[in-house]
Amino acid sequence: MAQTGRTVTGRVTGTNGEGLAGVTVVVKGTTQGTGTDTNGNFSLAVPSDNTVLVISSIGFVKQEVVVGSRTSLDVKLATETTALNEVQVVGYGVQKKSQVTGAISSVTEEQLRDVPVANVGQALQGRAAGVTISNSSTTPGQSPVIRIRGNRSISGSNDPLLVVDGVPFDGSLNDLNPDDITSLEVLKDASSTAIYGARGANGVILITTRRGKSGAPRATYSGYYGTKKAYGLYDLQNGQEYYNYRLEAYRAQNANYDPNTATTFLTNDERANYAAGRTTDYQKLLFQKGHIQNHVVGVSGGTDQTQYSTSLGYYDETGITPVQRYQRYSLRGTLDQQIGKRVKVGVNTLNTFNVSDDPNVGILNQILTTSPLASTTDANGNLVLYPNGDTAGSNPLTLYADNAHKDQSRRIRTFNSLYGQVNILKGLDYRLNLGLDVRSENNGTFYASYTPQNGGGQSTASRSSNLAFNLLTENILTYNRSFGKHDVNFTGLYSWQGYRFDNSSVGARNLLANYQLYNNLGAGTPSSASSSQQRWDIISYMGRANYAFDNRYSATLTVRVDGSSRLAPGNKYKAFPSAAVAWNIANESFLQDQAWLSNLKFRASLGRVGSTAVNPYQTLGALGSGIGNGYYNYGATGAVGVVPNSIPNGNLGWEYTTTTNFGLDFGFLQNRITGSVEVYQQRTSDLLLPDALPTASGYSSYVRNVGQTQNRGIEVSLSTVNVRTGSGFEWSTDWNFTVNREKVLDLGLNDASGSKLSDIGNQRFIGQPLYVFYDYKKLGIWQTSEADEAKKYNSKPGQIKVADVDNNGVINSNDRVIVGSRQPKFEAGLTNRFKYKGFDLTLVALTRVGATVVDPTLFGPNYFTTNTGRRNQVNLNYWTATNPSNEYPQPDQSSRATEWPTYGQTLAYRNGTFIKVRSIDLGYALPTAWAKRAFMSNARVYVQVQNPLLWAKDPFFKANKAIDPDALSYSTRLDASQPGGIAFTGGNPNNTSGGTSGGNGVNYPFTRSFIVGLNLGF
């Protein structure tokens, strides 16, 4: 008679005899199961001798074991000798990895957990070849800049398309909780992105979120808490250094200048503080420690018919200045239900509520430039707005007085996807996807009169709100069958997507009471009001055919047709085709006996994709109104009129990118060494470029499709298991390397002979990268021995010396040259993992080499380094008669048109090379037996330091450790109307309103965090 209700113990090992941790052991046909501990041991109650245990783990062949009369089991799992039978997430489905023909980089859940981050973009940094992630700001809640294989468009967006669980995702990455994500796939070539047609040119990131699995209900908790502080401070002048600099500036004008008798040199308050040796250090007064914490609880489980999961999360991060804070509350739920044998339905809902405090407040100009010798308060202890009476240096402390300001953004979002799938015939399925994405955002700002923003004038306040509604329907038909050695797959799609965005804002000044902040705008004087609405629709048809023979030869053909309301009638529909092939060389008979070879696959693809660079209504032209552009008065009667401000162009279309890609995937020594090499070329044509028009026409430019750019590059990804011992020690490494070369090929400008011309006025140059810095070349500082030569150029010793490129004895615009490019020579990322029994150690690092960045603290027109001594600034090795420096010019109070030195912007072009260790993480997983005593299935505790090391090659960044060169990579845009052709974007390269005055572009100090975390399973 069979025994019942007994407990079976066992050990699961790999082919090398080592115990395997985390292996799932389930009683077949039930949800009853357990997992192995770090040594591979398990214990499980079984109902009878006839019980069958299903034992499985990723990377190993699943086994089913009959218990019989045994009380102890030893199970050896065979390793999947190749990854070719695993599936790869692709657009609108999955494919066997062995049959994938496109260039796709994957980031696993383990890699995503290596570095606790606020958003998924930060998790990608340094983890995938060909993907550049730049943390553009240290302000909590800011999204990074993401580029896949460089920049293609000059005036359009270069941001990739994000797709979450099959639904295009628009908006902030902060609306996604990284803990809800299980994998990322980055689609890089036309074979993989053509399926997204007009939105695939900049690459596609597929985001897969967590869903329920069959098995007993499982509860989890993951959380961490840590503190953060400035990695370093700006090397700011103290009182004595400010005094010396200011004195040198006056003596450059008058060598006999006496600061003791000159009444304008310092105020009486500054003199008293100088005599007493007192210095006001605004960095120490305002920079503080912040905190970072994250907590997520989840429950999941299910049966063979029903799977569910749900989670609740809270993320909280404060900045290193008062008030700055970002909070996110998230709620997620999924349900998958099998109905009979042919029907399956499911729903996934992601909901977030975000609150950002002080997301737009910039106070660094005041922190770094206000006189350190002036007192912050008067004799009565009241804050002084202008400590030394100069309106150029306001007191940043006034911003943090009671009810002095409030800047807050609140956003709520619900992102939902529903599906229904029917199996029509064997291998033939129909699926309906519905996506509903709604987000609402409310913003408010208030600044009292006595703040740097209003300088003692009237108080100001504003409120704005917007609502975005995105609806998607997709009808997908798939056919997937195998006939002997032949595998056939077809995917057909018809989809419609509609988008609507409404926005309104109002502003007021001279508010009745500060404590009301922006909550009673009617009590003030109205100053502005605006509203807008934007709508677009897109209809798509797509077909993709995959064929594979004998797991050796594969081919993929894809065609997508998109019809968009953004384009003019008769020009709305465009097709995007691609073709790709792959050859699994390792599966050929002549390599079957090569034990050292696990995988070798060659891939090639060619295709065309598009970029939705045409804005809604852009083909129709536009009317506008504004001061001097539509406001009129007829005596005492005012009237508002409209005037044309852009010319219609019904021929405007997408920007097209044609990509050729060759790839080689490899695996050696039972996949202890795996990786891939990609070589590609992308050519983007029909660029949206403006042709300048005479302003007398009433227009400044006319936008048309013209021009071409190119990207060529190589990407290398390598994963190795460096050491694996019988004692349980393992050391593995993931490494990626990227070289990308951008080039402008054509701008639609030709000379009389037909040769292509550069557009110098807009800093676009044939044969050069898309974003170059075109300015005078700084040679150094004029020295005393060069006084006569300097005089020829209307300069003098101590001032900036630039190259006379054409050697005509005059410095003018013809002497400008390309002084650098934001394009790096190469980028690389490295992840090292060490494991020993229950311990694990992970190190993540990245580097970017050879790019030129523009530092805003040295960019003269930005009013951080002006060299008149009027303002405080960072310490510089400046020229004096006794210190003949060749780095920075002599301070100079001489009369001139600007506060910054002539050619002062040339000081800001810096070497952007850096090496950054993003995180070091040390963890320990408790033995399963210990965890079970505490009623848990698993437990892991870890400590981590984020940004423990940042090395910069440029001496200025070495001295000013507050600056992260990475954050400057996309901090500027080209603007011919600005000095040096540069405008600062505030970390958003799509921002077209950033300028150079008033302290734009400077970031709060780079931060380092110390974190303690805990992962629990029940």
ChimeraX attribute file (.defattr): number of C-alpha atoms within 10 A of each C-alpha:
attribute: neighborCount
match mode: 1-to-1
recipient: residues
	/A:1	4
	/A:2	9
	/A:3	12
	/A:4	13
	/A:5	10
	/A:6	12
	/A:7	14
	/A:8	16
	/A:9	14
	/A:10	15
	/A:11	20
	/A:12	26
	/A:13	19
	/A:14	15
	/A:15	11
	/A:16	12
	/A:17	12
	/A:18	18
	/A:19	24
	/A:20	20
	/A:21	21
	/A:22	21
	/A:23	23
	/A:24	19
	/A:25	22
	/A:26	23
	/A:27	22
	/A:28	16
	/A:29	14
	/A:30	13
	/A:31	17
	/A:32	16
	/A:33	20
	/A:34	20
	/A:35	22
	/A:36	23
	/A:37	27
	/A:38	22
	/A:39	19
	/A:40	21
	/A:41	23
	/A:42	25
	/A:43	21
	/A:44	18
	/A:45	15
	/A:46	21
	/A:47	14
	/A:48	16
	/A:49	18
	/A:50	14
	/A:51	16
	/A:52	18
	/A:53	20
	/A:54	17
	/A:55	24
	/A:56	19
	/A:57	17
	/A:58	12
	/A:59	15
	/A:60	18
	/A:61	14
	/A:62	15
	/A:63	16
	/A:64	15
	/A:65	14
	/A:66	15
	/A:67	17
	/A:68	13
	/A:69	12
	/A:70	11
	/A:71	13
	/A:72	14
	/A:73	17
	/A:74	12
	/A:75	18
	/A:76	20
	/A:77	22
	/A:78	15
	/A:79	17
	/A:80	17
	/A:81	18
	/A:82	17
	/A:83	18
	/A:84	18
	/A:85	15
	/A:86	14
	/A:87	15
	/A:88	18
	/A:89	20
	/A:90	20
	/A:91	20
	/A:92	16
	/A:93	12
	/A:94	12
	/A:95	17
	/A:96	15
	/A:97	15
	/A:98	26
	/A:99	28
	/A:100	27
	/A:101	28
	/A:102	26
	/A:103	26
	/A:104	23
	/A:105	19
	/A:106	19
	/A:107	17
	/A:108	14
	/A:109	16
	/A:110	10
	/A:111	19
	/A:112	21
	/A:113	14
	/A:114	20
	/A:115	22
	/A:116	22
	/A:117	19
	/A:118	28
	/A:119	20
	/A:120	22
	/A:121	19
	/A:122	22
	/A:123	20
	/A:124	21
	/A:125	22
	/A:126	27
	/A:127	29
	/A:128	27
	/A:129	30
	/A:130	27
	/A:131	25
	/A:132	22
	/A:133	23
	/A:134	23
	/A:135	23
	/A:136	25
	/A:137	25
	/A:138	19
	/A:139	27
	/A:140	21
	/A:141	27
	/A:142	20
	/A:143	22
	/A:144	25
	/A:145	24
	/A:146	21
	/A:147	18
	/A:148	25
	/A:149	28
	/A:150	24
	/A:151	24
	/A:152	31
	/A:153	26
	/A:154	18
	/A:155	12
	/A:156	18
	/A:157	16
	/A:158	23
	/A:159	19
	/A:160	21
	/A:161	21
	/A:162	21
	/A:163	19
	/A:164	19
	/A:165	20
	/A:166	19
	/A:167	23
	/A:168	21
	/A:169	21
	/A:170	15
	/A:171	9
	/A:172	12
	/A:173	19
	/A:174	21
	/A:175	27
	/A:176	23
	/A:177	26
	/A:178	22
	/A:179	24
	/A:180	24
	/A:181	20
	/A:182	18
	/A:183	19
	/A:184	25
	/A:185	21
	/A:186	28
	/A:187	26
	/A:188	27
	/A:189	35
	/A:190	33
	/A:191	30
	/A:192	27
	/A:193	32
	/A:194	34
	/A:195	27
	/A:196	26
	/A:197	28
	/A:198	29
	/A:199	22
	/A:200	28
	/A:201	32
	/A:202	29
	/A:203	27
	/A:204	26
	/A:205	25
	/A:206	24
	/A:207	24
	/A:208	17
	/A:209	20
	/A:210	21
	/A:211	21
	/A:212	21
	/A:213	19
	/A:214	19
	/A:215	21
	/A:216	16
	/A:217	18
	/A:218	16
	/A:219	18
	/A:220	18
	/A:221	18
	/A:222	19
	/A:223	20
	/A:224	20
	/A:225	19
	/A:226	19
	/A:227	18
	/A:228	22
	/A:229	18
	/A:230	19
	/A:231	18
	/A:232	16
	/A:233	18
	/A:234	19
	/A:235	18
	/A:236	21
	/A:237	22
	/A:238	20
	/A:239	22
	/A:240	15
	/A:241	16
	/A:242	23
	/A:243	23
	/A:244	14
	/A:245	26
	/A:246	23
	/A:247	20
	/A:248	23
	/A:249	23
	/A:250	21
	/A:251	18
	/A:252	19
	/A:253	14
	/A:254	13
	/A:255	10
	/A:256	9
	/A:257	16
	/A:258	13
	/A:259	16
	/A:260	10
	/A:261	8
	/A:262	9
	/A:263	10
	/A:264	9
	/A:265	19
	/A:266	19
	/A:267	15
	/A:268	13
	/A:269	15
	/A:270	22
	/A:271	18
	/A:272	15
	/A:273	18
	/A:274	18
	/A:275	10
	/A:276	9
	/A:277	11
	/A:278	18
	/A:279	19
	/A:280	17
	/A:281	18
	/A:282	21
	/A:283	16
	/A:284	10
	/A:285	12
	/A:286	16
	/A:287	18
	/A:288	15
	/A:289	16
	/A:290	20
	/A:291	18
	/A:292	24
	/A:293	20
	/A:294	21
	/A:295	19
	/A:296	21
	/A:297	18
	/A:298	19
	/A:299	18
	/A:300	23
	/A:301	19
	/A:302	21
	/A:303	18
	/A:304	13
	/A:305	13
	/A:306	18
	/A:307	21
	/A:308	23
	/A:309	22
	/A:310	22
	/A:311	21
	/A:312	19
	/A:313	21
	/A:314	19
	/A:315	21
	/A:316	20
	/A:317	24
	/A:318	24
	/A:319	27
	/A:320	24
	/A:321	19
	/A:322	16
	/A:323	16
	/A:324	21
	/A:325	23
	/A:326	26
	/A:327	22
	/A:328	24
	/A:329	19
	/A:330	22
	/A:331	20
	/A:332	23
	/A:333	22
	/A:334	22
	/A:335	19
	/A:336	22
	/A:337	18
	/A:338	17
	/A:339	13
	/A:340	8
	/A:341	9
	/A:342	13
	/A:343	16
	/A:344	18
	/A:345	18
	/A:346	18
	/A:347	19
	/A:348	22
	/A:349	18
	/A:350	22
	/A:351	21
	/A:352	22
	/A:353	20
	/A:354	21
	/A:355	21
	/A:356	24
	/A:357	22
	/A:358	22
	/A:359	18
	/A:360	14
	/A:361	17
	/A:362	20
	/A:363	21
	/A:364	20
	/A:365	23
	/A:366	22
	/A:367	25
	/A:368	26
	/A:369	25
	/A:370	27
	/A:371	34
	/A:372	30
	/A:373	28
	/A:374	26
	/A:375	21
	/A:376	22
	/A:377	16
	/A:378	11
	/A:379	7
	/A:380	6
	/A:381	8
	/A:382	10
	/A:383	18
	/A:384	20
	/A:385	23
	/A:386	25
	/A:387	23
	/A:388	23
	/A:389	12
	/A:390	13
	/A:391	13
	/A:392	18
	/A:393	22
	/A:394	28
	/A:395	28
	/A:396	27
	/A:397	21
	/A:398	21
	/A:399	23
	/A:400	14
	/A:401	13
	/A:402	10
	/A:403	15
	/A:404	19
	/A:405	26
	/A:406	19
	/A:407	22
	/A:408	20
	/A:409	20
	/A:410	18
	/A:411	19
	/A:412	19
	/A:413	20
	/A:414	18
	/A:415	21
	/A:416	22
	/A:417	22
	/A:418	19
	/A:419	18
	/A:420	17
	/A:421	19
	/A:422	17
	/A:423	16
	/A:424	13
	/A:425	10
	/A:426	10
	/A:427	13
	/A:428	16
	/A:429	18
	/A:430	18
	/A:431	19
	/A:432	18
	/A:433	20
	/A:434	21
	/A:435	23
	/A:436	17
	/A:437	22
	/A:438	18
	/A:439	21
	/A:440	18
	/A:441	18
	/A:442	18
	/A:443	18
	/A:444	20
	/A:445	21
	/A:446	26
	/A:447	25
	/A:448	30
	/A:449	21
	/A:450	23
	/A:451	24
	/A:452	24
	/A:453	20
	/A:454	13
	/A:455	17
	/A:456	13
	/A:457	14
	/A:458	15
	/A:459	25
	/A:460	26
	/A:461	26
	/A:462	24
	/A:463	21
	/A:464	18
	/A:465	18
	/A:466	18
	/A:467	18
	/A:468	20
	/A:469	15
	/A:470	21
	/A:471	19
	/A:472	19
	/A:473	20
	/A:474	21
	/A:475	16
	/A:476	20
	/A:477	19
	/A:478	20
	/A:479	18
	/A:480	15
	/A:481	13
	/A:482	13
	/A:483	8
	/A:484	8
	/A:485	10
	/A:486	14
	/A:487	17
	/A:488	17
	/A:489	18
	/A:490	18
	/A:491	20
	/A:492	19
	/A:493	19
	/A:494	17
	/A:495	18
	/A:496	17
	/A:497	19
	/A:498	15
	/A:499	16
	/A:500	15
	/A:501	17
	/A:502	15
	/A:503	17
	/A:504	15
	/A:505	17
	/A:506	17
	/A:507	22
	/A:508	23
	/A:509	23
	/A:510	19
	/A:511	25
	/A:512	15
	/A:513	14
	/A:514	18
	/A:515	14
	/A:516	13
	/A:517	24
	/A:518	26
	/A:519	14
	/A:520	15
	/A:521	21
	/A:522	13
	/A:523	15
	/A:524	19
	/A:525	14
	/A:526	17
	/A:527	13
	/A:528	11
	/A:529	13
	/A:530	10
	/A:531	12
	/A:532	10
	/A:533	12
	/A:534	13
	/A:535	16
	/A:536	17
	/A:537	17
	/A:538	18
	/A:539	18
	/A:540	21
	/A:541	19
	/A:542	22
	/A:543	19
	/A:544	21
	/A:545	17
	/A:546	21
	/A:547	19
	/A:548	22
	/A:549	17
	/A:550	13
	/A:551	21
	/A:552	17
	/A:553	22
	/A:554	23
	/A:555	21
	/A:556	23
	/A:557	21
	/A:558	25
	/A:559	22
	/A:560	23
	/A:561	21
	/A:562	21
	/A:563	18
	/A:564	22
	/A:565	17
	/A:566	24
	/A:567	24
	/A:568	19
	/A:569	12
	/A:570	8
	/A:571	15
	/A:572	19
	/A:573	17
	/A:574	17
	/A:575	18
	/A:576	25
	/A:577	22
	/A:578	26
	/A:579	23
	/A:580	24
	/A:581	23
	/A:582	25
	/A:583	23
	/A:584	22
	/A:585	18
	/A:586	20
	/A:587	19
	/A:588	15
	/A:589	9
	/A:590	9
	/A:591	14
	/A:592	12
	/A:593	10
	/A:594	12
	/A:595	11
	/A:596	13
	/A:597	20
	/A:598	24
	/A:599	25
	/A:600	21
	/A:601	23
	/A:602	19
	/A:603	23
	/A:604	23
	/A:605	25
	/A:606	23
	/A:607	24
	/A:608	27
	/A:609	32
	/A:610	27
	/A:611	27
	/A:612	20
	/A:613	21
	/A:614	17
	/A:615	12
	/A:616	16
	/A:617	16
	/A:618	18
	/A:619	22
	/A:620	16
	/A:621	13
	/A:622	14
	/A:623	13
	/A:624	12
	/A:625	14
	/A:626	12
	/A:627	8
	/A:628	7
	/A:629	14
	/A:630	15
	/A:631	14
	/A:632	14
	/A:633	9
	/A:634	7
	/A:635	6
	/A:636	5
	/A:637	7
	/A:638	10
	/A:639	9
	/A:640	12
	/A:641	13
	/A:642	13
	/A:643	14
	/A:644	15
	/A:645	16
	/A:646	19
	/A:647	18
	/A:648	17
	/A:649	17
	/A:650	17
	/A:651	14
	/A:652	24
	/A:653	26
	/A:654	22
	/A:655	25
	/A:656	26
	/A:657	29
	/A:658	22
	/A:659	24
	/A:660	21
	/A:661	24
	/A:662	22
	/A:663	22
	/A:664	20
	/A:665	19
	/A:666	21
	/A:667	24
	/A:668	18
	/A:669	15
	/A:670	16
	/A:671	20
	/A:672	16
	/A:673	19
	/A:674	21
	/A:675	20
	/A:676	21
	/A:677	19
	/A:678	22
	/A:679	18
	/A:680	22
	/A:681	21
	/A:682	26
	/A:683	20
	/A:684	25
	/A:685	23
	/A:686	21
	/A:687	29
	/A:688	23
	/A:689	19
	/A:690	14
	/A:691	13
	/A:692	11
	/A:693	12
	/A:694	9
	/A:695	9
	/A:696	7
	/A:697	8
	/A:698	13
	/A:699	14
	/A:700	15
	/A:701	17
	/A:702	14
	/A:703	18
	/A:704	19
	/A:705	19
	/A:706	18
	/A:707	19
	/A:708	24
	/A:709	26
	/A:710	26
	/A:711	22
	/A:712	19
	/A:713	19
	/A:714	21
	/A:715	23
	/A:716	20
	/A:717	22
	/A:718	19
	/A:719	20
	/A:720	18
	/A:721	17
	/A:722	14
	/A:723	12
	/A:724	16
	/A:725	11
	/A:726	10
	/A:727	10
	/A:728	15
	/A:729	15
	/A:730	17
	/A:731	18
	/A:732	18
	/A:733	19
	/A:734	20
	/A:735	22
	/A:736	24
	/A:737	23
	/A:738	23
	/A:739	20
	/A:740	22
	/A:741	20
	/A:742	23
	/A:743	20
	/A:744	23
	/A:745	22
	/A:746	24
	/A:747	23
	/A:748	18
	/A:749	14
	/A:750	12
	/A:751	8
	/A:752	6
	/A:753	6
	/A:754	8
	/A:755	9
	/A:756	16
	/A:757	16
	/A:758	19
	/A:759	14
	/A:760	11
	/A:761	12
	/A:762	13
	/A:763	18
	/A:764	22
	/A:765	23
	/A:766	18
	/A:767	14
	/A:768	18
	/A:769	23
	/A:770	26
	/A:771	21
	/A:772	20
	/A:773	24
	/A:774	22
	/A:775	24
	/A:776	24
	/A:777	21
	/A:778	18
	/A:779	14
	/A:780	18
	/A:781	24
	/A:782	25
	/A:783	21
	/A:784	14
	/A:785	9
	/A:786	12
	/A:787	14
	/A:788	13
	/A:789	15
	/A:790	20
	/A:791	12
	/A:792	12
	/A:793	14
	/A:794	10
	/A:795	16
	/A:796	19
	/A:797	23
	/A:798	28
	/A:799	24
	/A:800	26
	/A:801	24
	/A:802	20
	/A:803	16
	/A:804	18
	/A:805	16
	/A:806	12
	/A:807	9
	/A:808	9
	/A:809	11
	/A:810	15
	/A:811	18
	/A:812	12
	/A:813	9
	/A:814	12
	/A:815	17
	/A:816	19
	/A:817	15
	/A:818	14
	/A:819	16
	/A:820	21
	/A:821	20
	/A:822	21
	/A:823	24
	/A:824	19
	/A:825	15
	/A:826	19
	/A:827	25
	/A:828	25
	/A:829	23
	/A:830	20
	/A:831	23
	/A:832	19
	/A:833	20
	/A:834	18
	/A:835	18
	/A:836	16
	/A:837	18
	/A:838	17
	/A:839	17
	/A:840	18
	/A:841	19
	/A:842	21
	/A:843	21
	/A:844	26
	/A:845	22
	/A:846	21
	/A:847	20
	/A:848	23
	/A:849	18
	/A:850	18
	/A:851	21
	/A:852	23
	/A:853	26
	/A:854	28
	/A:855	26
	/A:856	27
	/A:857	25
	/A:858	24
	/A:859	26
	/A:860	26
	/A:861	25
	/A:862	25
	/A:863	23
	/A:864	26
	/A:865	29
	/A:866	24
	/A:867	26
	/A:868	24
	/A:869	23
	/A:870	21
	/A:871	23
	/A:872	30
	/A:873	29
	/A:874	20
	/A:875	18
	/A:876	18
	/A:877	13
	/A:878	19
	/A:879	23
	/A:880	19
	/A:881	12
	/A:882	6
	/A:883	11
	/A:884	19
	/A:885	19
	/A:886	18
	/A:887	17
	/A:888	21
	/A:889	26
	/A:890	27
	/A:891	27
	/A:892	26
	/A:893	20
	/A:894	14
	/A:895	9
	/A:896	10
	/A:897	8
	/A:898	11
	/A:899	21
	/A:900	22
	/A:901	24
	/A:902	16
	/A:903	19
	/A:904	23
	/A:905	25
	/A:906	23
	/A:907	23
	/A:908	18
	/A:909	21
	/A:910	21
	/A:911	22
	/A:912	26
	/A:913	22
	/A:914	21
	/A:915	20
	/A:916	21
	/A:917	20
	/A:918	21
	/A:919	22
	/A:920	23
	/A:921	19
	/A:922	18
	/A:923	19
	/A:924	18
	/A:925	20
	/A:926	19
	/A:927	19
	/A:928	24
	/A:929	16
	/A:930	14
	/A:931	19
	/A:932	14
	/A:933	9
	/A:934	12
	/A:935	11
	/A:936	16
	/A:937	23
	/A:938	24
	/A:939	22
	/A:940	18
	/A:941	18
	/A:942	18
	/A:943	18
	/A:944	24
	/A:945	22
	/A:946	22
	/A:947	19
	/A:948	16
	/A:949	15
	/A:950	21
	/A:951	16
	/A:952	22
	/A:953	16
	/A:954	14
	/A:955	10
	/A:956	19
	/A:957	21
	/A:958	16
	/A:959	17
	/A:960	17
	/A:961	21
	/A:962	19
	/A:963	26
	/A:964	27
	/A:965	31
	/A:966	23
	/A:967	23
	/A:968	26
	/A:969	25
	/A:970	24
	/A:971	30
	/A:972	29
	/A:973	22
	/A:974	22
	/A:975	18
	/A:976	14
	/A:977	12
	/A:978	13
	/A:979	17
	/A:980	22
	/A:981	19
	/A:982	24
	/A:983	26
	/A:984	29
	/A:985	22
	/A:986	23
	/A:987	27
	/A:988	19
	/A:989	20
	/A:990	18
	/A:991	14
	/A:992	13
	/A:993	10
	/A:994	21
	/A:995	21
	/A:996	22
	/A:997	16
	/A:998	14
	/A:999	23
	/A:1000	24
	/A:1001	28
	/A:1002	23
	/A:1003	24
	/A:1004	22
	/A:1005	26
	/A:1006	23
	/A:1007	24
	/A:1008	19
	/A:1009	21
	/A:1010	19
	/A:1011	19
	/A:1012	18
	/A:1013	19
	/A:1014	18
	/A:1015	17
	/A:1016	18
	/A:1017	18
	/A:1018	16
